[in-house]
Amino acid sequence: MDETLQMLKELAEAPGVPGQEEAVGRVMRRHLEPLGEVSSDSLGSVIGRKEGPAGGPKVMLAGHLDEIGFMVTRITDEGYLKFQTLGGWWEQVMLAQRVEVYTRQGAVPGVIGSKPPHILTPEERNKIVEKKAMFIDIGASSRAEAEAWGVRPGDAVVPFGPFVQLRNPDLIMAKAWDNRFGCALAIETLRRLQGQPHPNTLFAVGTVQEEVGLRGATTTTNLIQPDIGIALDTGIAGDMPGVNADEAAGKLGGGPVLLLYDGSMIPHTGLRNLVIDVAEAEGLPLQFDKMPGGGTDGGRMHIFGGGVPTIVLGIAVRYIHTHAAIMSLRDFDQAAQLLVALVRRLDAETVSRLKG
C-alpha cells in the first residue's frame, strides 16, 4: 500500500464524532509534522503551516475531522444504550448497522437494533422506524454490566465501516469519507509542495465539529485570519440508479468537483473563475455541482473579518452519511494536482485583485 493510500486508510478508520475528534486529530497531526509547523486550537482542530515568502498572502485549506455518529445518553436497566445522533442521519440507513462505543477502557462493539419485522403490524412495517425507537445492543445483560465494561453517558459511538479497496482498484470504500478525504487532500497538497516554491503561506487544517455547526472552521479562521479560503468537502455523487443530474451531478472518476452553491455560502466569483482557468491550463477535468441541503466550512471562512474569498472544492462520493461510502482515487489525485497548481497561482497580486 503506497503512502497516500495508507494515509487515507488511517484517517478513514480513526474514530472521530463531533466533539470527540482526538484520535483522528492525532493521525492528521502525525502526517503533518514532517511537512511544517503544527498547532491546534482549543477545541481540537489541527493546523499545519508551510511558510512561503515573508509577507505573502495566507491560504487556508480546510477539511473537517469529524464524522457523523452518536453519543450514549442513557443505559437502560437491561443494559441497552439509548443515544443522541451527532450530525445528519436518515433512519433507513441506521438499523442493523454495527457500531463501536468508545469508552475510557477501550472500544465496545455493538449493533443498532429495534423490533424485528416479524412482530410488527402491517401498518408498522410501512413506516420508517424513528430514531427514538432505536437502541444499541452491546451484549450487556444489565446497566451494571455495561458500566463494568466502561460505558458511560456521553461516550462516543462510531459507525463501524472498515477501509476496503474494491475489485476496481480505483474505488475505495470506508466510513467517514465525509470528510476524511478533505483532511487527506490538505495533507497531500503540503506534501506535494515540499521543496517547491509557492508565493504564500499555506495552512492545512482539520476542523472539528463541522457536522454540528461548522464550529472548528470558526475558531481556526479566527486564528489564521486567511486571505483565501478553500473548504475541502464532499460532492454528492449522482452516478447511481434513481438519481438525475439535477439532483446530483458529480460522478466517480469524473475529476474534482467545484460547488457552485451550498446552504452556507455562495462561492466567490473571481476565485471560482480562477479555479476553472487553472484546471483548463493543467488539462484537468472539473465537475460542477450544488448542495442546497447542506453547509460546509466555507460558510464560516468567507464571513471572517471584512470577508475572505472562498470556494468549496472536493470530489464526488457515493453514500455519504452512511456506514460505507465510496470514492475514487483518481479523483483524489486530480484534486491534489489542481490544488497544487492553484496555490502556486495565489500570489500577492492575484489575491489583492480577488479581494478587490
N, C-alpha and C positions, 0 to 999 in steps of 0.2 A: 504494500500500500504506500503510495507516494505521500510526500509531506502535506500537500494540500488536502488530499482525501482523508488522511489521518486527523488533520485539524478539524475538518467538517464532522467526522465521526465523534471526536471528543466533545465538540461543542454541542452537537445534537443530543448526545446521550446524557450529558450532565443535567442534573435536576436544577430547576430554577423558576418556580412560580413567582408571581408578583409579590414583592416584599421579602422573598427568601431566595435571592439570586446568588448567594455567596459561592456556592460550588461552581457554577458556570462562570462566575466572575474570576475565580482563581484560574480556570482554564484559559480564559481570554488573556488575563494578565501574564500567564506563563508564555504564551505565544507572542505577546507584545514586547516583553522585556529585552529580547535580543535586538529589537528594532529601534529603540529610543527610550526616552524618559516615560515612566508610567506613574500615574497618580490616580486618585479617586475622589469622588465627592462623599459627603457624609451619609448618603443613602445607599452607597454601594456600587454606583456606576463606575466603570473603568475608563480611564482616559490615557491613550498613548499619544505621544508628541514627537514629531520628527521635524527638526529645525531646518529651515531654509535660510535665505539671506536675511540679515538683520533688517527689521522694519517692513518686511514683506507682509502681504495680507494673510489672515488666518482662515484656513479652510477646515470645516468640520464635517467629517464623515461619521454618521451615527446609525448603527444597528441596535436593536434592543435585545437585552439579555433574557428578559422574562418570556415565559411560555404560558399559555392558558393552563389552568389546573384547578385545584380545590384546596380547601382548608377544613380541617376537622373542627366541628363546632360542638359536638356532644357525643358521648359514649353512652349507649343505652344499657339498661340493666343486663340485657342479654349479650352484650359485647359487640354490637353493631355500631358503626360510625355514621353519624349524620354530618353533613358537610355544607359548606358555602362554595359556590362556584367563584373562581377568580378569572375574569375575562369572559368573552362571549362564547357560550356553549349552546348548542342545539340539542335538545333532549334525545333525538333519534340516533345520535352518534355516541351516546354515553353508555347505554345499557349493555351489560355483559362484558364491558371492557376492563382489562387488567390495569391496576394502578399500584403505586408504591407509596406508602406512608413514611415520611422521613421524620423519625424521632431522634431524640438526643442519643439513643442507643443504637441507631442504625436504621436501615430501611426494612419495612414490614410489607410483604406483598399482600394484595387484596384484589377484590373484584367489585364493580358496581352492580348491585342487584336490585330486584323488585319482584313483585309477584309473577310467577310463570304464567304463560298464556293458557295453560290447561285449566286453570281455576278462575279465569276471567270470564265475565259475562260477555255476550256478543257486543253489547254497547261499549264495554271497557276495551275490547280488542280493537275497536275502530278509533280509539282516542290515543293521542300521544301521551305516554307516561310523563307526568310532570316531575321536575327535579325534586320537589318537596317530598315525593313519594319514594324516592330512591335512597339507598344506603350503601355503605361499603362493608363488605364481609371480609374480615381478615382471619377468620377461623377461630376467633376467641369465643369462649363459652360464657363469659361474664365481663362486666366492667372491670372487675378486679384483675382478671387475666389479661385484658387488653392493657390496663395500666401497668401490670408487671412486665409487659413487653416494651414499655416505654411510651405508649401512645398517650398523648395529652391534647386537650382542645388547643387549637392554634397551630398544630403540626401541619406541614405542607403535604399535600397529596399530589403526586406527579403521574401523568399518563405513562404507561409502560409501552414503549414503541422502539425497539432496538433498530440500530442502523443496519440497512441491508442494501447491497448493490444488486440491482435486478439483473435478469438474464441479458437484457440490453444494458451493457456496462456504462452507458452514458447516464442512466437513470438511477438515482439513489433515493431510498425510502427511509423515513425516520419520523419520530415525533419532532415537534418544535422547529420545523423549517421556518415557521413564523416565530422568531426571526433570527435563528442562529446563523443562517447563511449570510445575513446582513452583517453580523459581527465578524464572520469569516471574511467577507469582502473587504471590510475596513482593514483587517489584519493583512490580507493578501495585497492590498494596494500599497501599504507601507513596505511590505516585503519586496515587491517588485521595484520599488523606488530606491532600494538600498544601493548606495554608490552612484546614484544618478541625480543630476541637478533638478530642482523644481523651485519655482520663484515665489514660494510661500512657506509658511509654517503649517504643517498638516497634522490634524488631530484625528485619531481613530478611536471612536467612542463606542462602548457598550452601555446603553442606558438601562435603568431599572424601571419597573412599573409602567411600561408603555401600555400594556393591555388594560390597565385600570385608570388611565387618565393622563398619559404622556408625562409622568411626573419626573422621571430621570432626565428627560430632554429639557425640562425647565431648569433644573439645577445645574446640569452640565453646560448649557448655553450661558447661564449666568456666570459660570466660572471662566469659560473660554472666551466669551464675547467675540464670536466669529464674524468675519466679513462675508463669508459664503457658507451656506448650509446645504448639505446633501444628506437627506434621510435615505437609508438603505432598507427597503422593506419589500414585502411580497406583492406581486401582481397575482390576481386570481386567474388561474388557467381555465380557459373555456373550451379546450380541445377534448371534450368528453360528451357522451350521449346526453341529450336533453338540454344543452346549453347553447345559446346562439351568440353571435358576435356582438350584439348589442348589450348582452348581459355581462359577458366577459370575453375580451378579445385576445388575450395572451395565449400563446401556445408553447409547450415544452419544445426546446430546440429551436425556437424562433428568434433567440437573441434577447438582450436586455430589454426591460420594459420601463418606459418613461410614463409616469402617471400625469395625466392632463388635469385631473381634478380628484380631490378626495374630500371627505366630510370635514376636514380640519384646515384645509389650505387650498388656495388657488396658486399654482406654481408661478414663479417669477418668469415673465415672458422672455426677457433677454437671456437669462440663464438657460431656459428651455431651448431657445434657438441655438445657443452655443453648443449645447449637448448634441442637437441634431447635426450641426455643422461638423463637430468633431467626429461623430460616428460616420458621417459620409466621407470625411477626409481619411479616416482609418480603414475604410472598407468594412465596417462592422454593421450587422443588421440591428435595427432598432424597432421595437414594438411600442404601440401606444395603447393606453387603457385609462379607465376612470374607476373610482371606487367610492361612490357617493354614500355607501352604507358604513364607512369606517374612517378612522383618522390615523395619522402617522405622527412620528416625532417631529416632522416638518411643521406640524401645526403649532408647536411651541417655539421652534427655532426661528421661524420667519417673523415673529412679532416681538423679538427681543429688542430693547432699546428703540432706536429710530427705525428699525426694520432691517432684516437680513435677507438678501436674495436667496431663495431656497427652492430646491426641487426634490422630488422623490424618484429614486432610481432603484430598480431591483430586477428580479426575474420572476417568471410565472411559476406558480406552484399549484399542484393539484391537491385538493382535500385539506386545505388549511383548517385549523381549529378542529382537528380530529386527532386520533391517536397515531395516525400514519399518513404522512404527506409525501409527495413525490416531486423531485426537482431534477433539472438537467445539469450535468457537469459542464457541458459545452456552453450553456447559457451563463453559468458562473464564470467561466474563463473569459468569455467575451465581455461580460460586465466588468471584470477586473481590467481587461485591456482598455475599455472605454474610460474607466475612472482614472487610470494612469495617464492617458492622453489628455483628459480633461484637466487634471491637476496641473500638468505641465503648461496648459494654456492660461491658467488663472494667475497672471502676473499683476503687478500693482496697477498698471494702466487699464487692463481689462476689467479688473474688479472695480476700479474707480468709475469706469464707464457704466458698469452694471448697476452700481449703487446710485448713479445719477447725480 
